[in-house]
Amino acid sequence: MPGLILPKKPKRLCHYDPSWTKQFPGIGTSSKGTYILCHSSRDNTFHVNIMTGNVYARCTYCALDFSISNGGLSNVKTHLHGKHHQEMATACSSRSVKLFFPATGTSRCNIEAEALWTQFVTKHNISFQTSDHATKLFSRMFPDSNIAKKFACGHKKTVASVKEALTPHFLSNTMICQNSFPS
């Protein structure tokens, strides 16, 4: 009949397949949801369908939720081959905290002090330049302490510690915790 408008056929969405978690390390289900507005032809009303988690995937390396509704596995593979994901995956597996702070010539107490200082600066959003002053300040504040005398954690070492050791360490721990919960 002329003038008759047929409703569009609803698009089929791709959903997350739990086997992808085993196949692709760092990829898991997302808690992000999708809200779809649907029209009911019976009573000419609109209602909202809520789909949670199954049309999004989560990359724990990148801390990113991305849609897989249109491409499914293809969207996952595209994300895995992206430059940002490659950098984050390399950072997570490149070095451990223990390898970054060498044990030769440095006492364990000094290593712990430098790691604690780096965490403190990062947690409280303090400028990394402060580390240059703190190194000198600690040796003057605590002249009797061998740890303070040998404390050497300027801004370059603090930045490198965050980028190369602490971030990957905490990201990998986050991934382990996330993967230990059933989805």
PyMOL commands that set and color helices and strands:
alter all, ss='L'
color gray80, all
select helices_A, chain A and resi 19-23+73-80+83-94+97-100+108-123+130-141+146-150+155-180
alter helices_A, ss='H'
color red, helices_A
select strands_A, chain A and resi 27-29+33-40+45-52+56-59+64-67
alter strands_A, ss='S'
color yellow, strands_A
deselect
rebuild
show_as cartoon
